[in-house]
Amino acid sequence: MLGIDYRAARAAWTVFLVALLIATAYAIRATLVVLATALLFAYLLIPLVDLVQRYTPRQISPNLALALVYIAFIGALVALAVTIGSRIADEAGTLADRLPDLVRNRTWIDQIPLPHWLEPGRDQIVGAIQSEFDAGGRDLLPYVKDLPKEFISASKYLLDTVLVPILAFFFLKDGQRMREALVESLVDLAQRPVVEDILADINRLLGQYIRALVLLALSSFLAYTLFLGITGAPYVVLLAGVAGVLEFIPVVGPFTAAVLVAAVAGFSGYTHLLSFVVFWIAFRLFQDYFLSPHLMSAGVELSPVLVLFGVLAGERIAGIAGMFFSVPVLATLRVIFVRLQRARRRELYAPAQIEA
């Protein structure tokens, strides 16, 4: 009567709700990052919890087995912080103190290998590099001096660090019941099989992804430690730790780690930069084309272009956290899309098979 089309109004209302949901998620993205980190942390511990529960007598509550896993894991983290963490902190402090002098060190530039046809212009190339570093050093030193203040301001994230294992504990304890309640309350009975398949695929995907990332980071840390230690590089544990942590950021992280390691080691008088470049290329070939596909299996089937796009978009949305979560988010969306396509095909072909 009023000229309002019911279907158009319903579609507009749906679009409005979706836009409101996206805007709300963007506004609380910091909280969502904490929840997502806790969820991945829970996936990391699931194999240990299952192993302990498998060998725990039935008279003992599963929650006790979960508590035992948490106590052991926290103990391992404390031991790791006391041993490797203290070494990294010492090397980081030493590097921060020496950085102004290291920036002025130019001996490593003369050792850069150049093609024979560029050798006549080495002096001009070295002069250009030196002028760039002089400008960069002047811009960098104020940030270095303000590092203690930045660390103090970063203490506000301590609460998030404490919340992650707490939330992960509840995900492990009540995750199955939360999943069942969510499906029963939001999904129709006819659509539940499809939703259950999607959730099962996402469950396998996230668990496999986070455990593979941890193993890849450990592999990177060990490889860098061995090579830098053998070749006599300074700040071995610190640089290897940076390389291991940056392994969690797809595509951009490993390259950034190589640049940082080469720059810091070069400033410190490291004389095997060419050997490091050869090592890094060989290690990336092993890591990216053998170890990573073996650990990931078929769980994350994304093209490199899509991964790079996701990393860059994630950095714009949520910074480093967005870069880290870009791949699991894209892989989850792919799982949902593929499962819905399969369900649609079954619905289309089922009547034809019944009539035949």
C-alpha positions in Angstrom: 0.0 0.0 0.0 2.9 2.4 0.8 4.9 1.2 -2.2 7.4 -0.7 -0.1 8.5 -4.0 -1.5 8.8 -6.6 1.2 11.7 -8.5 -0.4 13.7 -5.3 -1.1 13.2 -4.1 2.4 14.3 -7.5 3.8 17.4 -7.4 1.6 18.2 -3.9 2.6 17.8 -4.8 6.3 20.1 -7.8 5.8 22.7 -5.6 4.2 22.5 -3.1 7.0 22.9 -5.9 9.6 26.0 -7.3 7.8 27.5 -3.8 7.6 26.8 -3.2 11.2 28.4 -6.5 12.1 31.5 -5.7 10.1 31.8 -2.2 11.6 31.4 -3.6 15.1 34.1 -6.2 14.5 36.4 -3.5 13.2 35.7 -1.4 16.3 36.5 -4.2 18.7 39.3 -5.8 16.6 41.8 -5.6 19.5 39.5 -7.8 21.6 38.9 -10.1 18.7 42.6 -10.5 18.3 42.9 -11.6 22.0 40.1 -14.1 21.5 41.6 -15.5 18.3 45.1 -15.7 19.8 43.6 -17.7 22.8 41.8 -20.0 20.3 45.0 -20.7 18.4 46.8 -21.2 21.7 44.1 -23.8 22.7 44.6 -25.6 19.3 48.3 -25.7 20.1 47.7 -27.5 23.3 44.9 -29.9 22.1 47.4 -32.8 21.2 49.0 -32.6 24.6 45.7 -32.5 26.4 44.4 -35.5 24.4 47.6 -37.4 25.1 47.4 -36.8 28.8 43.7 -37.7 29.0 44.3 -40.9 27.0 46.7 -42.2 29.7 44.8 -40.8 32.6 42.7 -43.2 34.7 38.9 -42.8 34.2 38.5 -42.0 37.9 40.4 -38.7 37.4 38.5 -35.8 36.0 39.4 -34.6 32.5 39.7 -31.1 33.9 42.6 -32.3 36.2 44.4 -33.6 33.1 43.9 -30.2 31.5 45.3 -28.5 34.6 48.3 -30.8 34.6 49.0 -29.9 31.0 48.8 -26.2 31.8 51.2 -26.5 34.8 53.7 -28.4 32.7 53.4 -25.9 29.8 53.8 -22.9 32.1 56.8 -24.5 33.7 58.4 -25.1 30.3 57.7 -21.4 29.3 59.3 -20.2 32.6 62.4 -22.4 32.0 62.6 -21.1 28.4 62.4 -17.5 29.6 65.1 -18.1 32.2 67.5 -19.7 29.7 67.0 -18.4 26.2 64.9 -15.3 27.2 67.5 -13.9 29.5 70.2 -14.4 26.9 68.1 -12.6 24.3 67.4 -9.7 26.7 71.1 -9.3 27.4 72.0 -9.3 23.8 69.2 -6.8 23.0 70.5 -4.5 25.7 74.0 -4.7 24.4 72.9 -4.0 20.9 70.8 -1.0 21.9 73.8 0.5 23.7 76.2 -0.1 20.8 73.8 0.8 18.0 74.9 4.5 17.6 78.5 3.4 17.1 77.5 0.4 14.9 75.5 2.7 12.6 78.7 4.6 11.9 80.7 1.4 11.1 81.3 1.2 7.4 83.8 -1.6 7.1 81.2 -4.1 6.0 80.1 -2.0 3.0 83.5 -2.5 1.4 83.0 -6.2 1.6 79.8 -6.3 -0.4 80.3 -8.5 -3.5 79.6 -6.8 -6.8 79.6 -8.0 -10.4 82.8 -7.4 -12.2 81.2 -4.8 -14.5 80.2 -2.8 -11.4 83.6 -2.8 -9.8 84.8 0.4 -11.5 81.9 2.3 -9.8 82.4 0.7 -6.4 83.5 4.0 -4.8 80.4 5.8 -6.0 78.1 3.0 -4.9 79.7 2.8 -1.5 79.5 6.6 -1.1 75.7 6.5 -2.0 75.1 3.7 0.6 77.0 5.6 3.2 75.1 8.8 2.7 71.8 6.8 2.9 72.9 5.2 6.2 74.0 8.5 7.6 70.5 10.0 6.9 68.9 6.8 8.2 71.1 6.7 11.3 70.2 10.3 12.2 66.5 9.4 11.9 66.9 6.1 13.8 68.8 7.3 16.8 65.9 9.2 18.4 63.8 6.1 18.2 66.6 4.0 19.8 66.8 6.5 22.7 63.0 6.3 23.2 63.0 2.4 23.3 62.7 2.2 27.1 59.7 4.5 27.0 58.2 2.4 24.3 58.6 -0.8 26.4 57.0 0.9 29.4 54.0 2.0 27.2 53.8 -1.5 25.9 53.1 -2.8 29.4 49.4 -2.1 28.8 49.4 -5.3 26.7 50.4 -7.3 29.7 46.7 -7.9 30.6 46.1 -9.3 27.1 49.1 -11.7 27.6 47.6 -12.9 30.8 44.1 -13.3 29.4 45.2 -15.5 26.4 46.1 -18.6 28.4 43.1 -18.1 30.7 40.7 -17.9 27.8 42.5 -20.8 26.1 41.8 -22.9 29.2 38.1 -22.3 29.0 38.1 -23.0 25.2 39.7 -26.4 26.0 37.4 -27.1 28.9 34.1 -26.0 27.4 34.8 -25.7 23.7 32.7 -28.7 22.6 29.7 -27.6 24.7 30.0 -24.0 23.4 30.1 -25.3 19.8 27.1 -27.6 20.3 25.1 -24.8 21.9 26.0 -22.3 19.2 24.9 -24.7 16.4 21.7 -25.7 18.1 20.7 -22.1 18.8 21.6 -20.5 15.5 21.3 -23.3 12.8 18.2 -25.0 11.5 18.0 -28.8 11.8 18.1 -29.3 8.1 21.3 -27.3 7.7 23.2 -28.7 10.7 25.0 -31.5 8.8 26.6 -28.9 6.5 27.5 -26.6 9.4 29.0 -29.5 11.3 31.1 -30.4 8.3 32.3 -26.8 8.0 33.2 -26.6 11.7 35.0 -30.0 11.5 37.1 -28.8 8.6 37.9 -25.5 10.3 38.9 -27.4 13.4 41.4 -29.5 11.5 42.6 -26.5 9.5 43.4 -24.3 12.5 44.9 -27.0 14.6 47.2 -28.1 11.8 48.1 -24.5 10.9 49.2 -23.3 14.3 51.1 -26.5 15.1 52.9 -26.2 11.7 53.8 -22.6 12.4 55.3 -23.4 15.7 57.4 -26.1 14.1 58.5 -23.8 11.3 59.5 -21.1 13.8 61.5 -23.7 15.8 63.2 -24.9 12.6 64.1 -21.3 11.7 65.4 -20.5 15.1 67.7 -23.7 15.1 68.9 -23.1 11.6 69.8 -19.5 12.2 71.5 -20.4 15.5 73.6 -23.0 13.9 74.7 -21.0 10.9 75.3 -17.7 12.7 77.1 -19.5 15.5 79.4 -21.5 13.2 80.2 -18.4 11.1 81.0 -16.3 14.1 78.2 -13.8 13.9 77.4 -11.5 16.9 74.1 -11.6 18.8 73.4 -15.1 17.7 70.5 -15.9 20.0 68.9 -12.5 19.5 69.0 -12.7 15.7 67.9 -16.3 15.6 65.0 -15.4 18.0 63.9 -12.6 15.7 64.0 -14.9 12.7 61.9 -17.5 14.6 59.3 -15.0 15.7 59.0 -13.4 12.2 58.3 -16.9 10.8 54.8 -16.4 12.1 54.2 -13.6 9.6 53.6 -15.2 6.2 55.7 -14.1 3.2 56.9 -10.7 4.6 58.2 -12.1 7.9 61.1 -14.3 6.6 62.3 -11.7 4.2 62.2 -9.0 7.0 64.1 -11.3 9.2 66.9 -11.8 6.6 67.2 -8.0 6.1 67.4 -7.4 9.9 69.9 -10.1 10.5 72.1 -9.0 7.6 71.9 -5.3 8.7 72.7 -5.9 12.4 75.4 -8.5 11.6 76.9 -6.2 8.9 77.0 -3.2 11.2 78.7 -5.3 13.8 81.6 -6.3 11.5 80.3 -9.7 10.3 82.4 -10.8 7.4 80.3 -13.6 5.9 77.4 -11.7 4.4 77.6 -13.5 1.1 77.6 -16.8 2.8 74.5 -15.7 4.8 72.7 -14.8 1.6 73.5 -18.3 0.2 72.4 -19.9 3.4 69.1 -17.9 3.5 68.2 -18.8 -0.1 68.9 -22.5 0.5 67.0 -22.5 3.8 64.0 -20.8 2.3 63.9 -23.4 -0.5 63.9 -26.1 2.1 61.4 -24.4 4.4 58.9 -23.2 1.8 59.0 -26.1 -0.7 59.6 -29.1 1.5 59.0 -28.6 5.2 56.1 -26.2 5.1 54.0 -28.2 2.5 54.8 -31.4 4.5 53.6 -29.8 7.8 50.6 -28.0 6.3 49.6 -30.9 4.1 46.5 -29.9 2.1 45.1 -27.8 4.9 46.0 -24.3 3.6 45.5 -24.3 -0.2 45.9 -20.6 -1.0 47.8 -19.1 -3.9 50.9 -17.0 -3.0 49.2 -13.9 -4.6 46.2 -14.3 -2.3 48.4 -14.8 0.7 50.4 -11.7 -0.1 47.2 -9.7 -0.6 45.9 -11.0 2.8 49.1 -10.1 4.6 49.1 -6.5 3.2 45.3 -6.0 3.9 45.7 -7.5 7.4 48.5 -5.0 8.2 46.2 -2.1 7.2 43.3 -3.5 9.3 45.1 -4.6 12.5 48.8 -4.1 12.1 51.1 -7.1 12.8 48.3 -9.1 14.4 46.3 -8.7 11.1 49.3 -9.9 9.1 49.5 -13.0 11.4 45.8 -13.8 11.2 45.4 -13.1 7.5 46.2 -16.6 6.3 44.0 -18.6 8.7 41.1 -16.1 8.0 41.5 -16.6 4.3 41.8 -20.3 4.6 38.7 -20.5 6.8 36.7 -18.5 4.3 37.9 -20.9 1.6 36.8 -23.9 3.6 33.3 -22.3 4.1 33.0 -21.5 0.4 34.1 -25.0 -0.7 31.7 -26.7 1.7 28.8 -24.6 0.7 29.4 -25.3 -2.9 29.5 -29.0 -2.3 26.2 -28.8 -0.3 24.6 -26.8 -3.2 25.7 -29.4 -5.7 24.2 -32.2 -3.6 20.9 -30.3 -3.4 20.9 -29.8 -7.2 21.8 -33.3 -8.1 19.7 -35.1 -5.5 16.3 -34.5 -7.1 17.6 -35.6 -10.5 19.0 -38.9 -9.1 15.7 -39.5 -7.3 13.7 -39.0 -10.5 16.1 -41.3 -12.4 
